[in-house]
Every structure is written in structure tokens, then in C-alpha cells.
Amino acid sequence: DAMVIQNPRYQVTQFGKPVTLSCSQTLNHNVMYWYQQKSSQAPKLLFHYYDKDFNNEADTPDNFQSRRPNTSFCFLDIRSPGLGDAAMYLCATSRGGGLHNSPLHFGNGTRLTVT
Amino acid sequence: AQKITQTQPGMFVQEKEAVTLDCTYDTSDPSYGLFWYKQPSSGEMIFLIYQGSYDQQNATEGRYSLNFQKARKSANLVISASQLGDSAMYFCAMVGSNTGKLIFGQGTTLQVKP
């Protein structure tokens, strides 16, 4: 089945130690998104790629970076995780192209713990 | 700017009864899409239903229906015949034609009582 896969499901990192979360998709979608979701809150968009074009949200901290080496893969790099970065990180994809009727397909998320 | 508002932090419903989850929105985009997602405690985000701003009829998907009132800028989700497995967090979300980004409301936690 075509899907969005996030690895790992759970990630523990130390304060200040760089960490990378990965996302892959078999849907061949143009757009890939990274959301941060803290407990009992709405997902917050960090950035998204439309093909190779990177779009950063204005309030996304510089500590968060992303890479998309090809259509299928997208990575979230947290350069120096702080305790406040502990959250669920959700990757999603969509067809894009201005098609606002295209639902986002989400992965199962990576729950990040910072010790 | 776009904004989604869900004013019910938590809701209870008796099994087999219907429940309405409220959602209002604000946007200046000429066209937009409205979505509802379900998020169980396991964390995955499950797409439930979509309504386009130019759709004449309210969307329905099985036990889910969307009560779309464009003039009032509301897009309430109706779940009929609630089941225990419906207990989850529900998010209303919107994509505008200009921004192309999906933004979420604050969510409503639904608990279905046996």
C-alpha cells in the first residue's frame, strides 16, 4: 500500500545533541510537510517542500532544518534540541498544485523525548 | 490570514447517539477546502471528510457528515451512531487556495460512553 512512513516511531535524544527524523513516501506526492505537535495541542506547521522548493514558516526556530534529497524522502534535523522541543513530529504529503481539495496523508509520527 | 476555531475542548456522547463537533473558520482566500481529521491516542492523523468552498452539497462519508454553512463560516462535523472507537481528538483544518498550507484548529476531545 502507498503510504507515508516515519522512522523511528520513538526517539530519545540528549539535550543539545543533534537528532534527525526521517520520512519517506510512496505516493509520489509533490509536497511534503513537517508539523510539530505538543501534548493536547494542534499540529503546528514548521516548513514544507513543494518539489525542491523549501518554504519555512516565519516562526520556525533556526534550530530546525530540513532536507529533501529526492521526491520520496524528507528529513527533519534538530541541531541542538532543547527540552521544549519534546513533541510529536508529524510528516505529511499532498499532491499540491493548488489543489486545495487534496487531503494531506500523514505518517504515524515520531515522538521525540529530550533528556 | 487564515484561522480555525474549535470552541469545545471536550465532548461526551452516549454510544449509538449522534454528536456535533463545532468548527468556525476565517479566511480571505476566494476558494478553500475544509477537512476533519481524527487523532486517536496512538497519534496517527486520520483523514475523515472534506468540503470544498464551492461545493453545493454537504459532504458525507459513512457515519460522518459535514454541516457546511458558508455564510456563517462554519463547518461542523456530525458523527451519527457513535461507537466506542470514535473516542479520540478531532481536528478541523483548512487549506486556502492562496496559501496552500493546512492549518488546524485547537481540537476537540470526544469521549464515547458505553
Interface residues (C-beta under 8 A of the other chain):
Chain A: V31 Y33 S40 Q41 A42 P43 L45 H48 Y50 M88 L90 A92 S94 G96 G98 H100 N101 P103 L104 H105 F106 G107 N108 G109 R111
Chain B: S31 Y32 G33 F35 Y37 S42 G43 E44 M45 I46 F47 Y50 G52 M89 F91 V95 G96 S97 G100 K101 L102 I103 F104 G105 Q106 G107
